[in-house]
Amino acid sequence: MRSMVMVTPHRAELTVYSPAMPRAVRVDVLLPTKPRPSAQRRTLYMLDGIDAGVYSGYTQSGWTQYTDIVDFMADKNVNVVLPIGGTGSYYTDWQRDDPALGRNRWETFLVEELAVDRRDLPGQRAQRRGGTVDGGDGRDDARGA
């Protein structure tokens, strides 16, 4: 991890370098407002759809821009990881570099590179367990609509 800035007491902005792509990737992490220290805190990766932050100018995930995910997850004892970027990549490892989008090795980044760095989050244990949710455009998916 290159840097971590606590934007609020419950929201971290990470810059994580990806050797696979190679570039720095912005990742926001939502932390619980009332963490339970005695309980293991899981990590949930929520991936955007095709936009991947383009509509916010890559300043935030579609999940935070278009849904109530911040409020919805606030009381859950879960870290919510929101990668920003990856427009049109569908978070896969591409066989070839794209002239416009560059090198896309998002699967490698998410599974191998980012999974190690999340252990640096406040209150996070070093286990690699969690789930993923990816949505169309992120507008209705957080509520299960």
Secondary structure, DSSP 8 states (H G I E B T S, - for coil): --EEEEEETTEEEEEEEETTTTEEEEEEEE--SS--TTS--EEEEEE--SSTTGGGTSSS-HHHHHS-HHHHHTTSSEEEEEEE--TTTTT-B-SS-BTTTB--BHHHIIIIIHHHHGGGSTT--S---EEEEE-SSSSSGGGT-
